[in-house]
Amino acid sequence: MTREELLAKYSEPIPVLDHGFIQLIDVMGDDAAVLQAARTSTNAESKGPHADRRLLRYLFKHRHATPFEAANIKVLVRLPIFVERQWVRHRASWLNEVSARYTTLPEEYYIPETERVQRQSRRNKQGSADPLPVDQANHIRSNMDAVSRDAFKHYGWVNEQGVAKELARINLPVSTYTQKVWGTSLRMLLHFLGLRQDPHAQWEIRQYANVLADILEDWTPWTAEAFLDYQLEAKTFSRMEMLILREMVEDFDAEYIEYIKNRADEEGMTPREKREFLTALRLA
Ligand SMILES: Cc1cc2nc3c(=O)[nH]c(=O)nc-3n(C[C@H](O)[C@H](O)[C@H](O)COP(=O)(O)OP(=O)(O)OC[C@H]3O[C@@H](n4cnc5c(N)ncnc54)[C@H](O)[C@@H]3O)c2cc1C
């Protein structure tokens, strides 16, 4: 997809949560920019799309990361303050956020859907478990709504007293929506997605990450594919785990090793990847 096609496809804000959105503002560079940056090192020329895709996958797999900084993205995001508080931790990016010292914030706050009103997880102190019964969840939602509405009523009243906006805002809840323009490199977008599409990340920020992942697929399809294959759906094994894995496969006979090689071909692994895989398992 060209830059123009991409901007046309994402010209409208994509809704996220109840009042949020992501809108693509601009991109600079794409998969081709990554390859061009990488080829600067070797002064080499493209040998066609097949070789290009292979090179990009090689760069990603072997963490030759700087070429992925040659492409950049800029989005407009509307999100609850508690989500922004997690997002803002990603320092390798830039942003400009609406200032509630200058402007009065509209009465927009996040109320989770009924099924999102989940119990505290016992296993994961940061996580949510099963949903509460519907009646109880809806009762909690109305209560959340009433508290937020009251906070905004108070906000309006303090503003009417002539108090400075920077002070009038201090009792607004973290569910209040804020807005920012956010930009980062492709490299750091992938870093963000790796952390925020992960099931350990809070459900709300994951919804934003998923929209960015959709844009990524259209913007840099080869990078998105490599990211999925080598990061999002990949696992790293520790030294101990590798020892056990090697023990598990050490008695594989030649026929079974041949079967593994065929499976690797079926999965689209390159000869180099196949070699690296078998070497890691000490089968080559
Ligand atoms: C599931 C989850 C739970 C979390 N829980 C908590 C929590 O309980 N409390 C909390 O405070 N945070 C928490 N965080 C935030 C987390 O610790 C990171 O701040 C956040 O994920 C941003 O990651 P980052 O620093 O790698 O990204 P960025 O800030 O974008 O940095 C990108 C990379 O640049 C490099 N870099 C940037 N700045 C420096 C620096 N100063 N020195 C060295 N290298 C640097 C690092 O390699 C870094 O990985 C959580 C994050 C996740 C995903």
The ligand as an ORCA input file, in Angstrom:
! r2SCAN-3c Opt
* xyz 0 1
  C       2.772     -5.505     31.459
  C       3.527     -4.313     31.959
  C       3.533     -4.010     33.288
  C       4.233     -2.891     33.779
  N       4.207     -2.594     35.102
  C       4.853     -1.511     35.564
  C       4.820     -1.159     36.944
  O       4.232     -1.840     37.757
  N       5.477     -0.032     37.353
  C       6.186      0.741     36.473
  O       6.770      1.730     36.886
  N       6.225      0.436     35.163
  C       5.591     -0.653     34.681
  N       5.619     -0.937     33.350
  C       6.347     -0.046     32.436
  C       7.698     -0.656     32.012
  O       8.571     -0.812     33.112
  C       8.367      0.230     30.942
  O       8.585      1.507     31.494
  C       7.526      0.394     29.718
  O       7.069     -0.861     29.278
  C       8.331      1.071     28.609
  O       9.327      0.158     28.198
  P      10.764      0.638     27.745
  O      11.459      1.356     28.847
  O      11.475     -0.573     27.189
  O      10.400      1.606     26.525
  P      11.062      3.001     26.125
  O      11.061      3.929     27.264
  O      10.378      3.428     24.869
  O      12.542      2.640     25.804
  C      12.850      1.817     24.693
  C      14.214      1.219     24.904
  O      15.181      2.266     24.892
  C      16.179      1.996     25.871
  N      16.155      3.065     26.872
  C      15.268      4.097     26.973
  N      15.598      4.894     27.990
  C      16.687      4.352     28.560
  C      17.483      4.708     29.685
  N      17.244      5.762     30.436
  N      18.543      3.928     29.977
  C      18.829      2.833     29.254
  N      18.118      2.439     28.188
  C      17.058      3.196     27.857
  C      15.852      0.644     26.458
  O      16.526     -0.353     25.736
  C      14.380      0.529     26.237
  O      13.910     -0.824     26.194
  C       4.952     -2.059     32.855
  C       4.936     -2.368     31.489
  C       4.251     -3.478     31.046
  C       4.253     -3.789     29.554
*
